[in-house]
Amino acid sequence: MKNLKAWLLILPLVTIACSDEYTEHTLDATYKSMSTKKTVIDPANAANPYDTAGLLHNEILDILDEAAFNSLSIEEITILIDSLSAVHPELMLLPNDPAVSSRASEIIWILNTNDPASDVLGASSLGTSAKASFLAFLNSLLSASDSSYEDIHPIIVSYEASVISSNLFSAVDKRIILTASSVARYSLAKKKRKDEDWDTSVTNIVAAASGAEQNSVLGLKMAATVDIYQKKHSTQ
């Protein structure tokens, strides 16, 4: 987060227009707020080789949570997220950081489809067993929507352990599922902490899986785009 001031200086160069001008006092308050945000349970799971995906997903949301945008289009949100990667080295996992702005039309489709889990996963490269397993996992999360995060976290960790040890899933299957489960684990911790409605969380998890077909970085950025878009529209 140390480069937040630098990012704010170049923000006018991207096509997003902010309605508020940040002061030094506002930035200091933001730093303090972000540093004190904790969950009862640490959402991390070191056993998941793609655990950083969820961590960086939440870091992107933390940076943008306090921003007030005049425009809420998917295209502009993706451009903003790409600009963050350019000035925050901690948000870059690959030498060639994929641009999520090139996937804006796909994200719009994911948001507008009636059944994102079935529609997106049905067209994915996941194997038959992996698709069935991941759909069952998503259903288990929906069934646990009224539970505390202390109850949800072990469900996700247990599922990740079964995926890691499975001989039925390919390496690509595991990358897709474990990237999406990492995003689920971190994003649900954030939403539960803020007592936010997360009935639509399946959409951002599915978006993570869709992007992870290319690589985990694109997956977390697509998920972050969906999260930001849904949050902004839910508060209007």
MOPE-V499053 format. One record per helix or strand. SS is the DSSP state (A for helix, B for strand). FROM is the first residue (numbers start at 1). TO is the last residue. If there is no record, write none. Layout:
[[SS & FROM & TO] [SS & FROM & TO]]
//
This chain:
[[A & 4 & 13] [B & 18 & 18] [A & 24 & 36] [A & 51 & 64] [B & 69 & 69] [A & 74 & 87] [A & 89 & 91] [A & 100 & 112] [A & 116 & 122] [A & 128 & 143] [A & 149 & 165] [A & 171 & 193] [A & 201 & 212] [A & 216 & 234]]
//
